[in-house]
Amino acid sequence: MRSPNEMMELVLTYAKNDERIRAVGLNGSQTNPNAPKDMFQDFDIVYLVTEMNSFKEDQQWIDVFGQRIIMQTPENTSMFPPTLGGRFSYLMLFQDGNRIDLTLVPIEEKDTYCKEDKLTVILMDKDNSLPEIPSPIDEDYWAKRPSADFFSDCCNEFWWVSTYVAKGLWRREILYAHEHLNNVLRPMLLKMLEWKVGIDNDYSVSVGKCGKYLEKYLSEKCWEELLSTYANGSYDDVWRALFAMVSLFRTTALYVADRLGFNYKSEEDKQVTAYLEHIRRLSPNATEIY
């Protein structure tokens, strides 16, 4: 496996020898002083270029970075609409295990690029045309203090969609239940836990993408409770996971509400929980809910 220094030398040497490339930037975990370092960290590289078409028309130029296991070009797919505007990216996993996420950015966007992410580091500026930027910091990703309305919306979304999980389980539609448990309720729970971490750490830390650093900031008990919200493939275990999620969400929301002076709608919690328990006991042959 090529070392990080070897990878960076490869990236910069190519940029130095190509007149179309006027500057090189680095973003992501490689520049984040608080991110754990390991061999899975990719290289989020940006080439600021004078024009894009010649790069896109002949993609053999990326072969210089090494033999690939697989590549994805998100801006050139039919299934997923592009999200980078006039930019173009190459996501490359190489046979030695290294990964480069390389994005081409028009040089006209240099000022915008330099301001949009506080983890940006400029590695090369051939024309000395880029604005000066401060040292990288992950401040953009720190947990943020919610407003009272945002807190209320999170709670309402959680309790409302929990009824969908119960409905899916009673109907024996386990994929439907899993979808709402994991893709709607779980993000609300993780957001509430993120706010708790923010409160406990003066809003100066990041829980990471998908909450991957939560274990670092939660008590062992809270962490184990979070893990218990993940279900296996059985109906009984999805019911168990749902009520584990309900319990942890309630405890965390009450904590956040108390610390921030927000109103927690306990009556809504009580009524929805009773409804969930009722649906769990409801006969599979029932023709009426009540």
C-alpha positions in Angstrom: 0.0 0.0 0.0 1.4 3.4 -1.0 2.1 5.7 1.9 0.2 9.0 2.3 3.3 10.9 1.2 3.6 8.8 -1.9 -0.1 9.5 -2.8 0.3 13.2 -2.2 3.4 13.4 -4.3 1.6 11.6 -7.1 -1.3 14.1 -6.9 0.9 17.1 -6.8 3.3 16.0 -9.5 0.5 15.4 -12.0 -1.0 18.9 -11.2 2.4 20.6 -11.5 2.9 19.1 -15.0 -0.6 19.9 -16.3 -1.1 23.5 -17.3 -4.9 23.2 -17.1 -4.6 22.7 -13.4 -3.9 26.0 -11.6 -4.4 25.0 -8.0 -4.8 22.0 -5.7 -6.9 21.7 -2.5 -7.3 19.0 0.1 -10.4 18.6 2.3 -12.0 16.0 4.6 -10.6 13.8 7.3 -7.0 14.2 6.1 -7.0 17.8 7.1 -9.2 17.4 10.2 -7.0 17.5 13.3 -9.7 15.7 15.4 -10.3 12.8 13.0 -8.8 9.4 13.8 -6.0 8.5 11.5 -6.0 5.1 9.8 -5.4 3.4 6.4 -9.0 3.8 5.3 -8.9 7.6 5.1 -9.4 8.8 1.6 -7.8 11.7 -0.1 -10.4 14.4 -0.9 -8.5 16.2 -3.7 -9.7 19.2 -5.7 -8.1 20.3 -8.9 -9.0 23.9 -9.8 -8.9 23.9 -13.6 -9.1 26.3 -16.5 -11.6 24.1 -18.4 -13.4 20.8 -17.8 -14.3 19.2 -21.2 -10.9 17.9 -22.1 -10.6 16.0 -18.8 -14.1 14.5 -19.1 -13.8 13.6 -22.8 -10.6 11.5 -22.3 -10.5 9.9 -18.9 -7.3 8.0 -19.5 -5.5 10.7 -17.6 -6.7 9.4 -14.3 -4.8 6.1 -14.9 -1.7 7.8 -13.6 -3.0 7.4 -10.1 -2.8 3.6 -10.2 -4.8 0.5 -11.0 -8.3 0.7 -9.8 -10.6 -1.8 -8.2 -13.7 0.3 -9.0 -14.5 3.9 -9.9 -17.6 6.0 -9.7 -18.3 9.3 -11.4 -21.5 10.6 -9.7 -22.0 13.5 -12.2 -22.2 11.0 -15.1 -24.9 8.6 -13.9 -28.5 8.2 -14.9 -29.8 6.8 -11.7 -28.6 9.6 -9.4 -29.0 13.3 -10.5 -25.8 15.4 -10.2 -25.4 17.6 -7.2 -22.2 19.5 -7.8 -23.4 22.0 -10.4 -20.5 22.6 -12.9 -18.1 20.4 -11.0 -17.1 16.8 -11.8 -15.8 14.1 -9.5 -13.9 10.8 -9.8 -14.3 8.5 -6.8 -11.5 5.9 -7.1 -10.6 2.8 -5.0 -7.2 1.5 -6.0 -5.8 -2.1 -5.9 -3.4 -1.2 -3.1 -6.3 -0.1 -0.9 -5.8 3.7 -1.3 -8.7 5.8 -2.3 -8.9 9.2 -3.9 -12.0 11.3 -4.3 -10.9 13.8 -6.9 -13.1 16.8 -7.9 -12.6 19.1 -10.8 -13.6 22.7 -10.0 -13.6 25.5 -12.5 -11.0 28.1 -11.6 -13.7 30.7 -11.7 -15.1 29.2 -8.6 -11.9 29.5 -6.6 -13.2 32.1 -4.1 -16.4 30.1 -3.4 -14.4 26.9 -3.0 -12.0 28.4 -0.5 -14.9 29.6 1.7 -17.2 26.7 1.6 -15.4 24.3 3.9 -13.3 25.2 6.9 -11.3 22.0 6.5 -9.8 23.2 3.2 -6.0 23.3 2.8 -4.4 24.7 -0.3 -1.6 22.5 -1.5 -0.7 24.4 -4.7 -1.5 27.8 -6.2 0.5 28.3 -9.4 -0.8 31.8 -9.9 -1.0 33.0 -6.3 -4.6 33.9 -7.0 -6.4 32.1 -4.2 -7.5 34.0 -1.1 -5.7 33.3 2.1 -7.6 30.8 4.4 -7.1 30.0 8.1 -5.8 26.7 9.4 -8.3 23.8 9.1 -10.9 23.3 11.8 -14.0 21.1 11.9 -16.2 23.8 13.3 -18.7 23.5 10.5 -19.5 20.0 11.7 -19.9 20.7 15.4 -23.2 19.9 17.1 -25.4 23.0 16.9 -27.9 24.3 19.5 -31.4 23.7 18.2 -34.2 26.2 18.3 -37.3 25.4 20.3 -39.2 24.9 17.0 -36.6 22.6 15.6 -36.7 20.5 18.8 -40.5 20.4 18.7 -40.5 19.3 15.0 -37.9 16.5 15.8 -40.1 15.2 18.6 -43.3 15.4 16.5 -41.7 13.6 13.6 -40.4 10.8 15.8 -43.7 10.1 17.5 -45.8 10.5 14.3 -43.7 8.0 12.3 -43.4 5.5 15.2 -47.1 4.7 14.4 -46.1 3.7 10.9 -43.7 1.1 12.3 -46.4 -0.3 14.4 -48.8 -0.5 11.5 -46.2 -2.2 9.3 -45.5 -4.8 12.1 -49.2 -5.6 12.6 -49.7 -6.0 8.9 -46.7 -8.3 8.7 -44.9 -5.9 6.4 -41.5 -6.1 8.0 -39.6 -4.2 5.2 -42.0 -1.3 5.6 -41.5 -1.3 9.3 -37.7 -1.5 9.0 -37.7 1.4 6.5 -39.5 3.7 8.9 -37.7 2.6 12.0 -34.2 3.0 10.5 -34.6 5.8 7.9 -37.0 8.1 9.7 -37.1 7.4 13.4 -33.4 6.7 13.8 -32.2 10.0 12.2 -34.5 11.8 14.8 -33.0 9.8 17.6 -29.5 10.5 16.4 -30.2 14.2 16.1 -31.5 14.3 19.7 -28.4 12.5 20.9 -26.2 14.9 18.9 -27.9 17.8 20.7 -27.2 16.1 24.0 -23.6 15.8 23.1 -23.5 19.4 22.1 -25.0 20.5 25.4 -22.5 18.4 27.4 -19.5 19.7 25.4 -20.4 23.4 24.9 -21.2 22.8 21.2 -17.5 22.3 20.4 -17.4 18.8 19.1 -18.6 16.8 16.1 -20.4 13.4 16.4 -19.2 12.6 12.8 -21.1 11.4 9.7 -23.9 9.0 10.7 -23.0 9.6 14.3 -19.9 7.5 14.0 -18.2 9.3 17.0 -21.2 9.1 19.3 -19.6 6.3 21.4 -16.8 8.6 22.4 -19.3 11.1 24.0 -22.1 8.9 25.4 -22.0 7.1 28.7 -21.6 3.3 28.5 -25.2 2.8 29.5 -26.5 5.2 26.9 -24.3 3.7 24.2 -25.6 0.2 25.0 -29.2 1.5 24.9 -28.5 2.9 21.4 -27.1 -0.4 20.2 -30.2 -2.1 21.5 -32.4 -0.1 19.1 -31.0 -2.1 16.2 -33.2 -5.1 15.3 -32.6 -8.4 13.6 -35.0 -9.9 11.0 -37.8 -11.1 13.3 -41.1 -9.3 14.0 -40.7 -9.7 17.8 -37.2 -8.1 17.7 -38.4 -5.1 15.6 -41.1 -4.5 18.2 -38.4 -4.8 20.9 -36.1 -2.4 19.0 -39.0 0.1 18.5 -39.7 0.3 22.2 -36.0 0.5 23.0 -35.8 3.5 20.6 -38.9 5.1 22.2 -37.3 4.8 25.7 -34.0 6.3 24.6 -35.6 9.1 22.6 -37.8 10.0 25.6 -34.9 10.1 28.1 -32.7 12.1 25.7 -35.5 14.6 24.7 -36.4 15.2 28.3 -32.7 15.9 29.1 -32.4 18.3 26.1 -35.6 20.1 26.9 -34.6 20.5 30.6 -31.2 21.9 29.7 -32.4 24.3 27.0 -35.6 25.4 28.7 -37.8 23.8 26.0 -41.3 22.4 26.3 -41.5 18.6 25.9 -45.0 17.4 25.0 -45.3 14.6 27.5 -49.0 14.0 26.7 -48.2 13.4 23.1 -45.5 10.9 24.2 -47.9 9.2 26.6 -50.7 8.9 24.0 -48.5 7.6 21.2 -46.8 5.1 23.5 -50.1 3.7 24.6 -51.2 3.4 21.0 -48.0 1.5 20.1 -48.5 -0.9 23.0 -52.2 -1.4 21.9 -51.2 -2.2 18.4 -48.6 -4.7 19.6 -51.3 -6.5 21.6 -53.9 -6.3 18.8 -55.1 -9.6 17.4 -53.9 -10.3 13.9 -57.6 -11.0 13.1 -58.8 -7.7 14.3 -61.2 -5.7 12.1 -61.1 -2.5 14.2 -58.3 -0.8 16.0 -60.3 0.1 19.0 
